[in-house]
């Protein structure tokens, strides 16, 4: 997991500032969007690059009663960090054969099951642990990834109920995931909701008594109240990033981006016109100018696809990556300006101080803002600010 750092006392090559007050305010805003449902803070992939443990603690302090992880290692790390079952439930959903089922059961982690192979491994692990496993059955309602197909659902439900009767399993949840909730009006949304209701109804008719039923991800939490059921699972929205420009900006939903990524200029130099810049000379200076060296590159998670397009705020002005992004650095044309070496280059942040946003970088790289924040690597330290609530944030 990403190293936890505190406000710096010396300049850093680069750092990602994580504003936990913004995260707490986002939790409040998301809970207000779904007042009748519990909230699961999805902290998979190291909290989308923001740091799983600090973000999980902040979300739980603000009322999140569940945490969501992809891998079992992520779930177990949260328990090891002191996020106890008495504080928060944890769901883990991405399993492969031979996974640490027993460890998860002993850590009181809810495990997701999509097929009979997984159910059988859970039963064996539960017998070994000497206690029942908390199991959530996942339905494939149309996404086509993980989850049990409708045709196989009766068999999985029947086996899960047999396992529950023998005392190796407690069925705690029924759940699914949307394919196109970030595309308002897409016909698959209504179709998936109908299928989910039908599959939940079937399971309950057979005797399943789940604690929670859930399908709503970030876009559904924000725009589809009919999908909220017992629990909503915001991920990217928790970190103040819109799931899709089509559904609105973060500000439209009262959200604020949590991460600000910046670096210290490593060099400022004069160059003549006609000077090639970076690999391949895809950028050539149009005239005499100054170049600034920003000491982060694709090894830090800066997308190479944003070469020639990625925006950076330096000295109060937007600049653009000049030429290719390299492994450890990229260059900007400063147009004759001469900021000091060590001056701050802000790659992205909330945007309200003139800096680019993660969405701006997503547009430049031809990707989504999820990828921009999640890919920021571990050699960029996270610096946590506003760790302790001071009255009402926001």
N, C-alpha and C positions, 0 to 999 in steps of 0.2 A: 504494500500500500504506500501511497505517497507520504513522504516524510512531512511531519507537522513542523512548521517553522513559526516563529513569532515575528512581530514587526522588527525590521532589520535595523542594525546599528551601524552597518557599513554597506557601501554600495555593492550590489550583486550584478553579475553579468546579465542575468534576467531573472524575473520572478513572476509568479502568478498570485496576485492578491485575491484572497477569498474573503468576501464580506459576509460574515455569518449573520449580521443584522438583516441584510437583504434576504438571506435564506429564510430566516425566521418569519420575516414579513411575507415572503412568498407562501410559506406554509399557511399562514393565516388567510391569505387571499384565496388559496386553493380550498381550504376548509369552508370558506364562505361560499364558494362555487358549488359545493356539495354538502350542504348543512345536515342532510339526513344520513350521510354515510361516514364510516370511519375512513381514515386516510393512511395509506401505505406510502411511505417515502421510498422510492426506488433508488438505491445507492449502489447498484451494480457498476462494474467497471470503474472502481474507485470513485464512486459518486460522480460519474461522467467526467472524470478527471479532476474533480474538486477536492478529493480526500474523503474516503468513506467514513472513517470514524468521527472526525470533527463534524461533518455534515449530518451524520446519523444522530449524534448527540444533540445537535441544535434542533433537528426536526422533532425528535422525541420530546425535547423540552417545550416545544411549541404545540404539542398535542398529537403528533403522529403516533398511532398505536401499533403500526406494523412497519417493518422494513422489508424491502424486496431486493433479492440478490439473484444473479444468474448462477454462479458456480457455488458448489458447497464450500470451497475454500474461502470465498468471500463471506459466507454466512458464519462459518466457524471463527473467522478472524474478528467479526463483530462481537460474538459471544466472548472470545478471549480478551477483548478490549474492555469488558465489563458491562456490556449492554445485556442485562440479564433477562430471563423469561418473565420475571415479575415487572419489568419495565416495559418490554416491547416484544411482540411476536415477530418472528422472522420467517419469510417464505423463500425457499430456494428452488429454482425450476429447471436448471439445465444439468441433467444427469447423464452419465454414460455407464455402461456395465462395469462393475467392480468399484464403483465410487464409494466414498466414505459414509455409507448409509448409517452404520452403527454410531459413528461419531456424531452425526447430525441428530440421530434419535436421542442420544445421551445429552446433547446440548439443547434439547427441546426446540429444534428447528422443524418447521413444517416443510415437508418435501412434496414436490409435485410429481404426479404419476400420469403418464400418457398411454402406457401400454402394459400388457400382462408381464413382460419380462421385468419391468421395473417394480411392479407390485410384488412379484415373487422375491426379488432381491430385498425389498423392504421387509417382507415377512420373515425372511431368514435373519436379517439384521435385528429385527425386533425380538425374535426368540433369543438371539445371542445376548442382546442388551437386557433382556428380562423386563422389558416395558414396551407398551404399545407405541407405534409410530404415529405421529400426526401427519396425515396424508391429505393432499388436495388433488382431486381428479381434474385434469385439464381436458377440455373439449376443443377439438378443431372445428370451429364454426364457419371456416372459410378462409383463414389465413394460409393454410397449407404448409405450415412449419411443424412445430411440436403440437401435441394434442391428439386426442383420440377421435378418429373419424366417426360420424354418426352411425354408420353400419356396425362398427365395433363397440359402440358405447354400451349396449345392453350387456355384453360379455364382461367388459371391464367393471361396470357397476355391480354385476352379480358376484364377481370374484372379490371385489373390495368389500362387499357386504359379508361374504363368507369369512374374509380375514377379520372383519370387525367382530363377527360373532365368536371367532376363536380367540379374540383378545390381542391380536398382534397389530391391529390397525385401528385408529380412530379417524373417520372421514371428517375432516374439519372444513373443507371448502370445495366448491365447484366453480371453475373459472375458465376464461378464454381470453383471446386477444384480437383486437381489430386489425384489419389489413389496411383500411383506407379512411380512418376517422379524421385524418388531417386533410381530407378532400371533401369539403362540405357538399352534401347532396349525392355523394357517390352511392349507386344502388346497392353496393355490397353492405353498406352500414345497416340498413333496415333488414336485409336478408340475414346478416349475422346475428342481429338482435333477436329476430324471430327464432332462429335455430338455437340460440343459447337458451332462450326461454323454454323451448320445447325439450332440450336435453336436460335442463335443470328440473323441469316438471317430471320427466320420466324418472330421473334418479330419486326424486323425493317420493314419487308414487311407489317406488320399490322399497322405500324405507330409509333412504339417506336423510340425515338431519344435519345439514352443514351449519357451521358457525357463520360462514361468510360465503356469499356468491358475488363474483366480481368479473368485470370485463373492461372497465373504463381505464384507458391510458390517459396521457396528458391531454391530447385534443378532445377526447370524449369527456373528460372531466370538465373542460372549459366550455364545450359547446353542445353536449348531448345529455341533458339531465335525466332522460329516460333510461340511460345506460348505467346510472350510478349504483343501483342495487344496494348492497350492504357495505361496499368498500370501493374506493377509487384508488388508482395506482399511478399518480403523477411521477414522471421521471424528469424529462428535460425541463418541464415547466417549473419544477422545484428550484431549478438553478437560474430561473429568470430568462430563459430562452424560449421563444415561441416555437411550438411544434411545426409550424408552417406559416409562411407569410400570407397564405390564402385565408387563414382563419383570424389573423390579426397580429399586431405587434405585442411585445410584452406589456407595454404601457396600457394597451387596450384592456388587459385583464388585471391590471394592478400589480404586475410583476416587475422585478428589477433584476437585471443580470448580476450574478454573484461574482464572476471571475473578471479580473482586469489583468491582461498580460502585457508586460513591458520589459524593455531591455535598455542597457546603457550603451550609447554609441561608443564603439571601440576605436574609431578613426574618422577623421574628417580631412579631406585632402583636395587640392586643386588639380584638375586634369584639363588637358586641351580638348578641343573639338576633335571628333573622329576617333575617340578612344573607346576600344571595346571593353565591355564590362561583363564579368563572370563567364562561366563556361559557355562555349559556343558562340560568344559575342552576339547573342540575340538582341542585345541593346548596345548601341554605339552613341556616345555623347554627341548631341547635335551642335554643340559649340563649347567654348570654354565654360567650365562649371565647377561645382564642388560635389564630391561624392561622400556619402556617409556609410559607414560599415555597421550593420546591426548584427550582433553576435549570437544569432539563433538561426537554426536551419531545420532541414527535414528530420534530423536526428532528435530535435526537440519537439517535433510534431508540426512544424510549419509546412503546409502543403506545397510540394514542388509544383503542383498544378496551378498554384497562384503566381508562378513566375511571370513577371511583367505586369501583374495586375493587383497584387495584394496591397491594401492601403495601410499606412502608418502615420501617426500623428507625431511630428517632431517640430518643436519650436512654434507651436500653435498652428501649423499648416499640415494639411494632408499631403503625404508623399506616396509614391507608388514604387513597389519593388522594381528595380532596374535590372533586367536580365534574369538569369536563372537563380532560383533559391538553391543554395548548396547545402551540404550536410550540416554545417555548423554556423552558417552566416549568409547574409544577403546584403545587397547594396541598394541604396536609394540615391537618386539624383536630387541634390539639394538646391539646384538652380542658382548657385552663387551664394546662398546663405551659408553662414559659418557658425553653427552652434558649437558649443564647446564639446570636446571629447568627454564622454561621461554623461552628456545630456540624455534625458529620458526620451525613448522612442516607444510610444504606446501602440501596440498592435490592435488590441480591441479591449472594450470595456462596456459599461452601460450605455455610452453614447451621449450622455447629457452634458459632458464637458468638451464636446467637439471631437472626441475620438471615434474611430471606427467601431463597429460592433462585430460580434461573431457572425452575424448574418451577412455583413458586408464581406467578410472573408469567405463565407460559404458561396456567395455569389461570384467572387473572384476566382474561386477554385472549382466551380461547377459541382458543388456538393451541398450538404445540409449542415446547419449550424451544430447539430448533435456531434458530427465528426470533428468539427473545429475544436470544440472544448475538450472532447474526450481524448483526442490524440496527443494533447500536450504531454510531453514525456516526463520521466521521473528526474531527469537532471535539471529540470526547471523547478526550483523549490517553491512550495506553496507557503505563502505568508498569510496567516489568519489574523483578521482584524475583527473587532467588535465581538469577541468570543463570549463575553458575558452580557446578558440583557441589562440594559440601563433604562428602566421604565419601559415604555411602549415604543418599540422601534417603528421606523417607517416615516 
